Amino acid sequence: MSSSMRVLELVHFGDADTAFATRERPRPTPGPGQLLVRVLATSVNPLDLQTRRGDYRDQLALPAVIGNDVSGVVVETGPGADEFQAGDEVWYLTPIFAGRGTYAEFHVVDQALVARKPARLSHVEAAGLALVGVTVWEALVERAGVRAGERVLVHGGAGGVGSVAIQLASALGAEVVTTARARDHEFVTGLGADTAIDFSAGDYVPRVRALGGVDVVLDTVGGDTLSRSPEILADRGRVVSIVDIPDPQNLLAAWGVNATYHFVFVSPGREKLAALGRLVDLGKLRPVIGAVLPLSEVAQAHALLEGSAGGGRRRPRGKIAIAVGEPPLPR
Ligand SMILES: NC(=O)c1ccc[n+]([C@@H]2O[C@H](COP(=O)([O-])OP(=O)(O)OC[C@H]3O[C@@H](n4cnc5c(N)ncnc54)[C@H](OP(=O)(O)O)[C@@H]3O)[C@@H](O)[C@H]2O)c1
């Protein structure tokens, strides 16, 4: 086995087309409690775009490998990493800004963060679910504590996070209201949304108020979208943002409403992946993969996600996955 690997390194902050370079690097060695995983798929998240543009330049020195999702196969176990063995198919989310990215053919990870890949998912699908799935689990289950019969508003239902959140809220027995462009309404109702509101065609607030408000808001947009949440919130409602810290001034709009505000910054964990995997096994959750590109085309994947790809290509629904290895895996 060769002791090197191909990686896509972030070499400059800025535009996608000049930011990355393919490099050969030494293959890492798993330390105590760690696994060496052959990465078969990873995915692109908005965090990667923000990192590439330089928003977190104080968090990483260049050149750097970025990316946080992995689905792949264990090839080597470090000392004491006896929960897995070579050949096991695994998926995981890496710690954010931990300095070991996933745009690479191999990746070293602590076994405690790793779960067995759900058999019903391809590697591309599993890689497209890890970060967004864990985020949604933390937001709707751990923070909001969504209960059956509650009404949940998921902003950005056609996106990576929103497309999973609709399915999870629906699986929890909630009535789901979502915001998405009109062209995506059939798609989001197909995922389980009961009501779709076109955010690009006017104010979402009166539409949600007409439904009688919501118990839980999952904010994936921030800004004004988040700050108006109290106007639609039921008493004892919960607002979970994954984008913005709510301004305390919002509490004025919430006068008379007992509300709880949360900010989630996703953290990896096997239990959350295992819970998502059980929903996958039950047929209640299926990641939406809108596009798959090879590792060599990470720059194009970034352009596609940020809506700057040429040829009039629109942003795909759900996730953009990256197939690692040649030939690219089928979806
Ligand atoms: N804190 C955390 O741990 C965490 C974790 C994951 C993600 N995030 C953040 O969450 C955000 C969403 O992530 P994502 O992966 O879902 O991104 P994404 O795949 O780009 O999806 C965003 C979705 O929001 C829609 N949208 C745009 N403007 C909107 C508006 N005003 N109202 C409602 N929907 C709107 C977009 O529609 P169009 O494509 O039609 O414009 C798109 O469908 C990003 O900012 C990301 O950085 C945070």
The ligand as an ORCA input file, in Angstrom:
! r2SCAN-3c Opt
* xyz 0 1
  N     -24.387     26.210     13.847
  C     -24.200     25.029     13.258
  O     -23.756     24.068     13.872
  C     -24.585     24.871     11.799
  C     -24.652     23.603     11.242
  C     -25.053     23.484      9.894
  C     -25.348     24.619      9.144
  N     -25.240     25.844      9.730
  C     -25.584     27.057      8.970
  O     -26.954     26.966      8.620
  C     -27.174     27.611      7.389
  C     -27.936     26.662      6.458
  O     -27.110     25.545      6.169
  P     -27.512     24.565      4.972
  O     -26.489     23.504      4.915
  O     -28.937     24.163      5.074
  O     -27.372     25.564      3.718
  P     -27.967     25.425      2.249
  O     -27.931     24.001      1.812
  O     -27.277     26.455      1.444
  O     -29.513     25.795      2.401
  C     -29.980     27.061      2.735
  C     -31.447     27.122      2.297
  O     -32.036     28.337      2.789
  C     -32.818     28.893      1.742
  N     -32.978     30.321      1.994
  C     -32.251     31.370      1.540
  N     -32.756     32.529      2.007
  C     -33.827     32.215      2.771
  C     -34.768     32.970      3.516
  N     -34.698     34.300      3.579
  N     -35.739     32.315      4.192
  C     -35.829     30.978      4.146
  N     -34.959     30.186      3.457
  C     -33.968     30.795      2.779
  C     -32.062     28.557      0.479
  O     -32.910     28.624     -0.655
  P     -32.305     28.947     -2.124
  O     -31.221     27.941     -2.377
  O     -33.489     28.775     -3.014
  O     -31.779     30.355     -2.034
  C     -31.614     27.122      0.782
  O     -32.603     26.186      0.421
  C     -25.810     28.051      6.880
  O     -25.605     29.404      7.207
  C     -24.835     27.183      7.665
  O     -23.567     27.795      7.834
  C     -24.869     26.010     11.034
*
